[in-house]
């Protein structure tokens, strides 16, 4: 058995290596290739006793399965044309005025992120938004940036909106509906602030009139898919209220939609498995064990001194700020794994404040964290990233403003409705 | 010698630039339709995907790649429409990079550069020229014809005169 300091240092090095590998992805190997051996290492040297590692894996397993179900759900919605219909809907709002299109993009991106998670917005919605902007003859930059920003800032509402929320959900001790109730105002506040910042920041691009495009025709809405999605959402709330894991509702939604899509040969089991991204699930489990090694051997004790207790406004703001900084230094996934166990004893307030920090913070750096940014710079020097200056300036305005607005809104909700 | 005229084609305002070329360029002018892709949108999508740590498994396509394809297609379509509206023979020039710098470089041997304003037309003043157009106007190595994307504002847009100085 090693002493705590050595165990802490080895775990920290293991964590940094896992993150570096996940960013660099040599030969496009899956992230789990580094994370699983690193998890084995921290267990082997005794930094995390096997029993504790097993507890961590057992706690994380339902969470990653829930995420996998939501990822598959989003893919099935895409296969059924939901995102194409969303594009037609957004184009319909434009009518030659780019600022109207921006409003449409905000509404759609906020809803998609909240219901189908930020992954869906980044991977599935962004190309649709670009195509819509191009078709409408407007400059795509504000609209695409809106997508990437809202993927983070509109991911506060539901536990399913962001993997970080799912990881923290059980620690809050809240039901699905109560989580959504407390986060509704912070969610709206963050979106409203983003919208104001975008209208100001992109005023030149938005002033360029679009070519009034030919009317897109009525969008063909996939009604069945929308109904199943709505029922799944209600299911989240009801199943959680009954004291069960809301993941079951997600699974039910997936079974209905995939059953139909398979019967109509619109998808295959292979495609669905790919959408669930099992190697990513494995990566999160292994990452959880490695982070445990870091927090159990020093970092946790240090962080406990730094993090304020209670749900007063200054305390919540401090937690949000620490979480945002940590998310920018490493990434919000390890950040939330580090923070939640330390904050869980303080009730839902501090945990929700930390979620605001880790969810909104990544908009500050171009790729969601400083570490990722530096690595990409080192690895892809040939990639001139022209938007870097603009994107960072946008983040410098939007992130502090959204963090403050959302945290104050959370404090108000906690005051009015109690933790 | 024909007047070498570059028409800078940008989303939203290109029609005005093309129309100005048709009506205002000297007879016998030699036209080049220029489009510069900044790549910001695709870059932002690449970055957002990189921020989703660990999701880059096989079969998970980076949305930035898709945006690059779409942006190529959109630029081609824009230049095709511009050529059609111009209705005269024109060379097509496509560049990638920092938009304002590429436009200035492309105008190196030109006799005339035609572009449309892209700024805020609600408040006429310094900001009615967007940052890219401002840079081009400041650094262009040739005369620049800046046109309004829609009808030009009337004299009523003049701000009230400053109060007379008292002595």
Contacts between the chains, C-beta under 8 A, distances in Angstrom:
chain1	res1	chain2	res2	distance
A	19	B	53	7.4
A	22	B	53	5.3
A	22	B	54	5.4
A	23	B	50	7.1
A	23	B	53	7.3
A	25	B	56	6.1
A	28	B	56	7.6
A	28	B	58	7.8
A	30	B	57	5.7
A	30	B	58	7.4
A	31	B	53	7.5
A	31	B	54	4.4
A	31	B	56	7.2
A	98	B	12	7.0
A	118	B	52	7.5
A	119	B	52	6.1
A	119	B	55	6.3
A	122	B	45	7.4
A	122	B	48	4.6
A	122	B	49	5.9
A	122	B	51	7.9
A	122	B	52	6.0
A	122	B	63	6.2
A	123	B	49	7.0
A	123	B	52	7.9
A	123	B	55	7.9
A	123	B	60	6.9
A	123	B	61	7.3
A	123	B	63	5.4
A	124	B	63	7.8
A	126	B	45	5.0
A	126	B	48	7.0
A	126	B	63	4.6
A	126	B	67	6.9
A	127	B	45	7.6
A	127	B	63	5.4
A	127	B	66	4.4
A	127	B	67	6.0
A	127	B	70	6.4
A	130	B	41	5.9
A	130	B	45	7.7
A	130	B	67	5.1
A	130	B	70	5.3
A	130	B	71	7.2
A	131	B	70	5.6
A	134	B	11	7.7
A	134	B	70	6.5
A	134	B	71	7.6
A	134	B	73	8.0
A	134	B	74	3.9
A	134	B	77	7.8
A	137	B	11	6.1
A	137	B	12	6.1
A	138	B	11	6.1
A	138	B	12	5.5
A	139	B	10	7.5
A	139	B	11	4.6
A	139	B	12	5.9
A	140	B	11	7.4
A	140	B	41	4.7
A	140	B	71	7.5
A	140	B	74	7.7
A	141	B	38	7.4
A	141	B	40	5.2
A	141	B	41	5.5
A	144	B	40	7.8
A	144	B	41	4.0
A	144	B	44	5.6
A	144	B	45	6.4
A	144	B	67	7.1
A	145	B	40	7.8
A	145	B	41	7.7
A	145	B	44	5.6
A	147	B	45	7.9
A	147	B	48	7.7
A	148	B	44	4.9
A	148	B	45	6.8
A	148	B	47	7.1
A	148	B	48	4.0
A	151	B	48	6.1
A	203	B	120	5.1
A	203	B	127	7.5
A	204	B	118	5.8
A	204	B	119	5.1
A	204	B	120	6.3
A	204	B	127	7.4
A	204	B	130	3.3
A	204	B	131	6.5
A	205	B	118	7.5
A	205	B	130	7.3
A	207	B	118	7.1
A	207	B	119	6.2
A	207	B	120	4.8
A	207	B	121	5.7
A	207	B	122	7.2
A	207	B	130	7.6
A	208	B	10	7.3
A	208	B	11	6.9
A	208	B	12	3.4
A	208	B	13	5.1
A	208	B	118	5.0
A	208	B	130	7.9
A	208	B	149	6.7
A	209	B	12	5.8
A	209	B	13	7.3
A	209	B	149	6.1
A	209	B	150	6.6
A	210	B	11	7.8
A	210	B	12	5.4
A	211	B	12	7.1
A	211	B	15	7.0
A	271	B	59	7.9
A	274	B	57	7.7
A	274	B	58	7.3
A	274	B	59	3.9
A	274	B	60	7.7
A	275	B	59	7.8
A	277	B	55	6.5
A	277	B	57	4.9
A	277	B	60	6.6
A	279	B	57	5.0
A	280	B	54	5.3
A	280	B	55	5.6
A	280	B	57	5.6
A	283	B	54	4.5
A	284	B	54	6.8
A	287	B	54	7.5
A	331	B	51	7.6
A	331	B	53	4.7
A	333	B	53	5.3
A	333	B	54	7.0
A	362	B	51	5.6
A	366	B	44	7.9
A	366	B	47	4.7
A	367	B	47	4.3
A	367	B	48	7.7
A	367	B	50	4.4
A	367	B	51	4.9
A	368	B	47	7.5
A	368	B	48	7.4
A	368	B	50	7.0
A	368	B	51	2.5
A	368	B	52	7.6
A	368	B	53	7.4
A	369	B	51	7.0
A	369	B	53	7.8
A	372	B	50	5.7
A	372	B	51	6.5
A	372	B	53	7.2
A	376	B	50	6.4
A	384	B	97	7.4
A	385	B	43	5.3
A	385	B	47	7.6
A	386	B	38	5.8
A	386	B	39	5.6
A	386	B	40	6.0
A	386	B	43	6.4
A	386	B	97	6.9
A	386	B	98	5.6
A	387	B	38	7.5
A	387	B	39	7.4
A	387	B	40	3.7
A	387	B	43	4.6
A	387	B	44	5.8
A	388	B	43	7.9
A	390	B	40	6.7
A	391	B	40	7.8
A	391	B	43	8.0
A	391	B	44	6.4
A	391	B	47	7.4
